[in-house]
Amino acid sequence: MIRVVPIGVSLDGFEARPKPSRGHVTIGYFARIDPAKGFHHLAAAYKILKRRPNLPPIKLEAAGYMLPEHRDYFEKEKAALAGLDFTYRGSLSREEKSQFLQEIDIFCVPTDYVEPKGLFVLEALANGTPVVLPAHGAFPEILARTGGGILVEPKNEHALADSLENMICDPARRGELARQGASGVRQHYSVAAMAAAQL
């Protein structure tokens, strides 16, 4: 007999709290700084959004480990975001990561790489943050089971900008997706759910 056991994340220190009302919306990226993880797609979509009228103020924040060979890649993207309310927080501890994921309003890692696991997505959802992700790899299954976000066409930066704009302009939808995602992770992707699936 073959039994499929879903991956799980430890929920220690993770908390899904309602987002405070602020004067801006923060889009967050948390993953390795690597072209395969698609930060350049998010940066391009963010620049598109910054040119659109009638949006509330937006910010972009990124965090994650960066290998030396990817520094030039990142510095080029960072230079193109100069003056556009972008912050890079570097590599974070688990406690700092949880705080980061709780503080942002929308999580987005638009990978080129067909992600087989998506642990960073589970962590974002567990901390009460809705996600916008490319429709490939593990992401469609995760969102089908958790209901915590929306999928977009991979490598389509205008479609990504459109989906992010819809989320930015609809705080009620963000809140509903956040609640569904946090509940779905705890039901389907916790360490306890992973252990139970092996029995």
Number of C-alpha atoms within 10 A of each C-alpha: 2 4 8 8 13 16 16 20 18 14 18 9 11 21 17 19 16 15 16 8 8 8 9 13 20 20 23 27 27 27 22 21 23 19 15 14 20 22 25 24 23 25 19 19 21 24 16 15 18 17 9 10 7 7 14 13 13 17 18 20 17 22 19 18 14 15 10 8 9 13 13 10 15 17 11 11 16 17 9 13 17 10 8 14 13 19 15 14 14 14 17 15 10 12 11 12 19 21 16 20 26 23 19 22 25 25 25 24 24 27 24 18 13 16 15 10 15 16 17 17 28 30 25 31 33 33 29 33 32 30 29 23 22 24 19 19 16 16 23 17 12 23 25 12 15 24 23 30 28 19 17 19 14 19 17 15 21 16 14 27 23 15 17 24 17 13 23 21 14 11 15 10 15 23 20 15 24 30 23 22 30 26 19 22 29 20 15 18 26 20 18 15 18 18 14 10 13 10 6
